[in-house]
Amino acid sequence: MSWVLRLASLSAVLCAATPREGIRLSAPGPVTEEDVRRLCLLAGVGPDASDRARELLIAHQQATSQEWGRVRADLDSLSSELAQIGDAAHRESEVAEVWASGFAARRELAAQMFSLQDRYFQRWLADESNVGLSEVAPKLQHRWRRWQSTTPRSMVPGGDLQLDIFILDTLAPPLFDGQGPELRELLEQYESDCGDLHRRRSAARLEAESAAPAVFALQFDAATPEKQASAALRFRELGRPAADLDRLLATRNLDALEGFAAALASAGAPESASALTDAYLAKVFPKIHPDPTDPRSIVEAWLDEHSGSASEIANGRALLLASIQQRAEICQSMRRALVDYSHRLAVTRSLQEADQPRHEETMKRLAAQPVALTVALRDALAPDMPAEVVAAIDRLIPKERGTETPAQPGGGARTR
C-alpha cells in the first residue's frame, strides 16, 4: 500500500512523535446474531423466518471467516501504523498527508468489509424456503449498513445515537406483537427522517478526522498571527458540518422518542412508554436524569394508601400533577441548554468561545428549580402526611438548599 511506503520514508519524524496508544479506526463489523434479531423484529417476520435467518448467518460466517480475518488484520495493522504517527500529524504537514492517506486506506478496507457482509443478505435474496426473507432483504440490508456507520462519539448528547437500534433493544418483544404495526411504521418514519442524516454525519465525521491534522499543521507552520487565525478558522469550518448534524440528530431523536412514547401510551402500555423515555434520558443525559430530587414515587405511594377524604386525595394528585408538569418543562430546558452548549463547544473547540461560565451559571440556576418544586410540594402536602413520608421527601433535598424544613404533620412551618 502507498501509505506504508510513505510512513517508512518518515521514520525520523515518527521516532520523535508521541504515539497514540490504542487508536482504532472505525469500520463496519460482521453481521451478528443480535443484528439478525433486530432485523427480524423490525421486519415482523415469523419464527420460521427468524430461524432460517440464523441458519443462513451460520453458513455465511463459515464461508467468509478467513476473508474477514485477513481484512480485519489489515485494518488493525493500519491502526497500529497510524498510532505511531501520534501528535506528529498535528505538527508536520507531510506527516498529516500520510495520516489522510491512512484514512483513505481505511475507506478501501471498509468497502471490502461491507462487500463481504453483503453476501449474507444475498443469501436472503436467494433463499427459496418461502418464509419471507427474500422480500425484505434489500430494505434490511440498507438499514444494517446504516447501523454500521460507526464514527467517533458525538460531543452533542444524543447526536450519535441511532434511535431505532435503541428502540429494538429496549422494548420487550411482546410489545411488537401487540403494537407491532404502529411501532414498525414509526421505525420506518425514523429511517425516512433520520437515516440519511446519520449517513451524512458519519461521512462528515470521517472527513473531518482525516483532514484535521493537516489544518493543525498549517497553524504550526504559519509564520504570522493572521495565518494562524486563518488556519484556526479553517479547522472550525471543517468540523462545523458534523457538529450541526449532531445537533440536528439530537433534536430529532428527542422528537421521535416522544412519538414512540405517545404510541405506547395510547396503545395501553404507559409503563413501557415511561420506561423507554427514562432509559433514553438516562443514557443520553446521565448528569441530569434521573432527577435525584423528584418525590413522585414517594407521593404516589402515599396517595395510593392515604385514608383521607376524597377531596384531600384529589387535591394531592392535582398538586403532584402540576409539579410533574413543571419539572418536565425544567428538565427540557436543561436538556436544551446542554445540547446548545455542547454544539457550541463542538464547533469552536474553545471553552472561552463556547462561554462555559455562562453555561455553568445557566445549569446551576435550572438545577435549583426542581429542588424548589420538591420543597413546595412537600410543604403543601406535609399537614396531611405521616412524619415518615415527610422525612422521606426531606431526604431528597440537598442540605445546602437552605434553612427551610417541612411542616410537622398537622402543624405549621418552622425554621432551623
N, C-alpha and C positions, 0 to 999 in steps of 0.2 A: 504493500500500500504506500501511496505517496507520503502520507502523514508519518509513517515510520521512518522513511529516509530523511524527512525534514527534521524530525526530532533528533536523529543521530547526528545531523550536522550542527546541532546546537548544544552539544554535550557540555561545553564550558558554561553556558548560561544556566543549564539545568542543574549543574552541580552547585551553583550559587543560589539556587531557588529554595524556597521553603515548601516542601511537599504538602499537598492537601491530603491528609490521611482519610481513607475511606470514601473517596469520591466514587460515585456510581452513577453512570449515565442512565437516564430514564429510558425505558424501552418496553415494548409490549411483552407480556408474559404468555405462557401457554394457556389454552383453554383448560379450565379446571372443573371438577365435579360441582363446585359451588357456582361457577358460571352456568353450567348446564341446568342446575336447579333454578337459578334466576330466570334463565331464558324460557324454560318450560312453564314456569309460573307466569311469566309475562305473556306468553302466547296462549295460555289457557288450554294447553293440550292435556289429554287424559293420561292415566297412569301407564298405559301400554306405550304411548309415545315417549314418556319420560324414561321408561326402562330401555326402550330402543335407543334413545339419545345417549344414555350411559354406555350401552354396548358399543355404539359407534365411537364413543370417546376412547374406550379402551383400545379398540382397533387402531384408531388414529395415533394414540400415544405410542403404541408398539411400532407403528410404521415410520414415525418421524423422530423417534428419540435420539438416534445417532446424529441426524442432520441438525436437530435443535441443539444438541450438546456442542457441536462444532461452532455454530453461530454464537451461542452463549459464551463460549470460551473466547471467541474473537472480541466480543463486547467487553468482557472482563479484562482482556489484555489492553484494549483501548483505554478503558477507565484507569488502569494502572499507569499507562504511559502518560496520560493527561495529569494524573496526580503528581507525577514528577515535575511537571511544569510549575505547579504551585503558584505563588504570588508573582513569579516572573512574568506571567501572562498579563499582569496589570502594569508592568513597568517597561517591557520591551515590545516595540511594535512588531518585530519579526516573530517573536515568540507568540504574540497574540494571534498572528496569522496562522501559526501552527495549531493553536487552540481552535480556531474556526475550522481548520481542515479536519481536526478530530471530530468536531460536531457534524461535519458533512459526512464523514465516515460512519458516524452514528446513525444518520438518516438512512444510509445504504443498508446497514445491518438491521435497522428496524423494519425496513421494507422486506428484507428476507424473512424476518420473524413473522410479519403479518402474512406473507405468502405461504409460509409453512402452516400456519394456523387456519388459513382459508380452506385448506384441504379438508378440515373437519366439516365445514359447512357444505362443501361439495359432496361429502358423504350423505348429508341430509338431503340434498337435491336429488341424488341418485338413488335414494332409499326406495325400495319397492314393497315395503311392508304394509303400506296403506294405513299408517297410523297418524298421518297428517304432518310429518316433518318437512316434506318437500315443499309444501305450500307456504310455510312460514320461514324457510331458511334464508331467503335474501334479506328480509326485513331484520331478522335477528342477527345475521352476520354484520349488517351495517351498525346495529346497536352495540354489539360486542366490540367492534373496532373503536367506537367512540368511548366505551368504557375503558379501553386500554390506552387512551390518550393521556398517558402519565406525564406529569411535569412537576417541577418544584412546587412546594406548598405556597398557597397564596398568603400575602400579608393581610388581605382583607378577609375577615371572618365569613366563612361560607362560600367564598369565591371559587374554591377548588372542589367543592363537594357536589357530586353527581347525585341529585336527589332521588332519581328513580332507583339507583342501587340501594340507597338508604331505605327507601320505602319497602323494597323487596326483601331486605334483610331484617327490617324492624317489625313489620306487620306479621301476625301469625297466619300461616297458610289458610286456615279455615275462613278467614275474612274474605279471601279471594273466592271462596266457594259461594258465600252469601252475597257479597257486593262486588264480585269479580268483574262483571261487565263495566260498571261505572268506574271502578278503580283502574282498570286497564285503559279505559277511554282517557282518564286523567293522565296516565303514564304516557299514552300516545301524544296527548296535548303537550306534555312536558318535553318530549322529544322534538315536537314541532317548534315549540317556543325557545328551547334552550340547547338542543342538540348541536346546532351549528355554532352557537356561542361557545360551547365547550371546545369544539374542534378549533375554532379560531383562537381561543385563549391558549390552547396547547401550542399551536403554531407560533403565536406571538411570544410566548414564554421561551420557547426553544430558540427562536431567532434572537431575542434579547440576550439570552445567556451565551449564545455563540458569539455575538458581536460586542458584548460589553467590554471584554478585556482590551480590544483594540481602541475603544474610546477612552478607557482609563489610561492606556499607554500614551495617547495623544496628550493627556493632561501632564504626564511626566515629561514628555518631550517638548511641550510648549515653552517657548522662550519668553513670552510676555504674559502678564496677568490677563490681558484681553483674550489671548489664545486659550489660556486655561479656562476662562469663563465660557468661551465658545465651546470647548470640549465638554464642559460640565452640562451645558445646555443640550448638546447632542446626546449625552448619556440619559438625561431626563426624557428627551423626546423618544429615545429608544425604548424605555420602559413604560411609557405612557399608554400605548395601546393595550398591553396586557393588564395594566393596573385598572384601566377603565372597564375592561371586560370582567375583571374580578369583581368590581363594584356592581356592575350590572347583574352578574350572575348571583351575587349575594342577595340582591334585592328580589330578583326573580325567584330564587329558592324560597325566600320567606313568603312571597305571594302564593307560590304553588303549594307550599306547606299548608297555608290557610285553606286552600281549596280541598286538599286531601282530608284535613281535619273536619271541615264542614260536611263533606260527603259521608264520612264515617259517622258523624253525629246524627245526620239526617236519616241514616240507614239504621239507627238504633244501636250504635256502638260508641256512645260518648266516652266510655272509659278508654277505648282504643284511640280515640281522637286525642284525648288529653295525654295519654302515654306517648303517642307519636310526637306530639308537639314538645313535650318535656324532654324526650330523648334527643330531639334535634337541637333544641336550645342548649341543653347541657353539653352536647358535643361541640357546637359552634361557638357558644358564649359561656365557657365554663367559669369565667370570673364573676358573672352576674346571675347565672342560673344553675341550680335553683336558688331562689331568694331565701337566705337563712333566717330572715325576719318575718316571713309570711306565716300568720297564725291560722290560715284557712282550715287545715286539718283539725286543729285543736278546737276551733269554734264550731265546725261542722259536727264533730263528735259530741260536743256538749249540747248543741241544739237537738241532735237526734235523741238524746237521753233526757233532755230538760222536761221537768214535770210542771212547768209554769203554765200560765194561761195561753190561749191561742194567740191573743194579741201580742204577748211578750215574745213568743216564738216567731211570729210573723215580723215583728219589729227587728228582732235579732237577725233574721235571714235577710231582711232588706238592708240593714246596715252592713252585713257581710258582703252582699252582692255589690253594693256601692263601693266598698273597699276593694273588692276584687277587680272591678272595672277600672278604678283609678290606678291600682297597682299595675294592671296590664298596660295602661297608657304610659306610665312612667318607665316600665321595662322596655316598651317600644322606643321611647326616646333615648334610653341608654344604648339600645342596640344600634339605633341610627347614629348616635354620636360615635360609637366605636367604629362603625363602618366608614363614616366620613373621615375620621382621624386616620384610620389605617390606610385609606385611599390616599390621603394627602402625604402620608409618610412613604407609601409605596412609590408615589410619583417623584417626590422631592429627595428622598433618602436623607432627609435632614430633620432632626428633632426641632431645630430652631424654625425652619421654614414651615414645618407642619404645626407649629405653635403648640408644643407639648404642654407648657404651663396652662394655657387656656383650656386645653382638653382635660387636663387633670382637675382643674377647678370645676369644669362642667360636670365631670363624672362624680366629683365629691358632692356637688350640690344635688345632683339627681339621686345619688345613693342615700342621701339623708331623707328623701321624701318617702320611700317605703317604710322607713323606721317611724316617721311621723304618723303614717297611716296605722301602723301597728299600735302605737301608743294611743291614738284617738279611738280606735276600735276597742281596745282593752278598757279604756276609761269609760266608754259609752255603755259597755256590757257588764262591767265589774259589779255594779249593785245587785245584779241578778245571778251572778256566777259564784260557784263554790270557791273557796280560797285556793284550793289546789289547782283549779283551772286558771285562775288569775295568775298564780305563780308560774304556771307552765308558759303562759304568754310572756310574762315578765322576763323569763329566761332567754327569750328570743331577742330582747332589746339590748344592744351593746351598752356596757356600763358607762361609756363616755357620752351616752346620749344626753345626760343631764340629770337634774335632781328630781324629776317627776317620778312619782310612784303610783301604783294603781290604788284605786279606792278599795277599802275593805268591803266585804260582802254586805250590802245594805247600808254602807256608810258613805261619807264624803271623801273627797280627795285630800291628800296631805303631802307634805314635802319632807325630804330627808334633812 
